[in-house]
Amino acid sequence: MADSGDVAPPYDYRTVRQAYDTVAEDYAARLPDTRAEAALDLAMVDAFVAAVGGETVGEGSGARVLDAGCGAGRMSRHLADRGLLVEGIDLSPGMVAMARRDHPDLTFDEGSLVDLPHPDDHFAGVLLWYSIIHTPPADHARIFAEAGRVLRPGGHLLVGFQSGEGTRDVAPAYARHGHDVELVRHLCTADEVAGRLAAVGLAEVCRLVRQAEGSERDAQAMVLARKGPAHISA
Ligand SMILES: C[S@@+](CC[C@H](N)C(=O)[O-])C[C@H]1O[C@@H](n2cnc3c(N)ncnc32)[C@H](O)[C@@H]1O
């Protein structure tokens, strides 16, 4: 992880890490699985699973996938249950501890999306499921370049995020559950994300943008992209 100052992310990730360390146990209890996802969201995850070769042979192809910003591991579980060989990585030691506690059969490590410890061309798929949302959009390119680096040519990336413009303060929502944290999330559009992915050689395959449902404040967007031969490293 880039804590030594060698490769510092260009935003204050320490605040994000501290916030998720604080809420980790509650987050794992309130969001243990994919029940918060809309059916459309899970359809995009299914498309990702199919694209990387899950559920193709018996219990699955065993294609290697990275859950990047895995939190407490609920999406890692979802992917593993569909026959993928999943490992998760997250900035927050507290979230990683919850992931290891709740999914002891899977592998989870601490690390930053802008400085992944994996070799080039290593994964058939990378999932960025609401893990770019605390990074200012101007810094997304670095995360996408790093995800592209660890993807093998032809590999797929799925990005999920709240769609729109501007910034939301997440602290009041956590305060209602008794947590005192500093945390904001940044909105961006599918066009912006697809453009930044294309700039590092990750070509859009398809996207889904849906309106907010239930207690959601914002529309939700998912972009599926594929690594071509011309990936550009950071
Ligand atoms: C909204 S949670 C989503 C967690 C998980 N993907 C899920 O769907 O439950 C955002 C997660 O991204 C992680 N995260 C944010 N920025 C990160 C970064 N630069 N590197 C690694 N993880 C990061 C946070 O620690 C947090 O666990």
The ligand as an SDF file (V2000), in Angstrom:
LIG
                    3D

 27 29  0  0  0  0  0  0  0  0999 V2000
  -18.8600    2.2000   -0.8680 C   0  0  0  0  0  0  0  0  0  0  0  0
  -17.6290    1.0700   -0.3270 S   0  0  0  0  0  0  0  0  0  0  0  0
  -17.9230   -0.2780   -1.4860 C   0  0  0  0  0  0  0  0  0  0  0  0
  -17.3150   -1.5630   -1.0000 C   0  0  0  0  0  0  0  0  0  0  0  0
  -17.6750   -2.7840   -1.8520 C   0  0  0  0  0  0  0  0  0  0  0  0
  -17.2160   -2.6350   -3.2220 N   0  0  0  0  0  0  0  0  0  0  0  0
  -19.1670   -3.0380   -1.8060 C   0  0  0  0  0  0  0  0  0  0  0  0
  -19.8270   -2.9080   -2.8430 O   0  0  0  0  0  0  0  0  0  0  0  0
  -19.6510   -3.3710   -0.7230 O   0  0  0  0  0  0  0  0  0  0  0  0
  -16.1370    1.8000   -0.9670 C   0  0  0  0  0  0  0  0  0  0  0  0
  -14.8820    0.9950   -0.6460 C   0  0  0  0  0  0  0  0  0  0  0  0
  -13.8180    1.4460   -1.4780 O   0  0  0  0  0  0  0  0  0  0  0  0
  -12.6390    1.4960   -0.7070 C   0  0  0  0  0  0  0  0  0  0  0  0
  -11.7330    2.4660   -1.3300 N   0  0  0  0  0  0  0  0  0  0  0  0
  -11.9660    3.7750   -1.5730 C   0  0  0  0  0  0  0  0  0  0  0  0
  -10.8920    4.3410   -2.1740 N   0  0  0  0  0  0  0  0  0  0  0  0
   -9.9700    3.3470   -2.3110 C   0  0  0  0  0  0  0  0  0  0  0  0
   -8.6530    3.2910   -2.8370 C   0  0  0  0  0  0  0  0  0  0  0  0
   -8.0560    4.3630   -3.3680 N   0  0  0  0  0  0  0  0  0  0  0  0
   -7.9980    2.1190   -2.7960 N   0  0  0  0  0  0  0  0  0  0  0  0
   -8.5770    1.0080   -2.2680 C   0  0  0  0  0  0  0  0  0  0  0  0
   -9.8260    0.9940   -1.7590 N   0  0  0  0  0  0  0  0  0  0  0  0
  -10.5160    2.1530   -1.7700 C   0  0  0  0  0  0  0  0  0  0  0  0
  -13.1060    1.9090    0.6850 C   0  0  0  0  0  0  0  0  0  0  0  0
  -12.1730    1.6010    1.6850 O   0  0  0  0  0  0  0  0  0  0  0  0
  -14.4130    1.1350    0.8000 C   0  0  0  0  0  0  0  0  0  0  0  0
  -14.2230   -0.1360    1.3880 O   0  0  0  0  0  0  0  0  0  0  0  0
  1  2  1  0
  2  3  1  0
  2 10  1  0
  3  4  1  0
  4  5  1  0
  5  6  1  0
  5  7  1  0
  7  8  2  0
  7  9  1  0
 10 11  1  0
 11 12  1  0
 11 26  1  0
 12 13  1  0
 13 14  1  0
 13 24  1  0
 14 15  1  0
 14 23  1  0
 15 16  2  0
 16 17  1  0
 17 18  1  0
 17 23  2  0
 18 19  1  0
 18 20  2  0
 20 21  1  0
 21 22  2  0
 22 23  1  0
 24 25  1  0
 24 26  1  0
 26 27  1  0
M  CHG  2   2   1   9  -1
M  END
$$$$
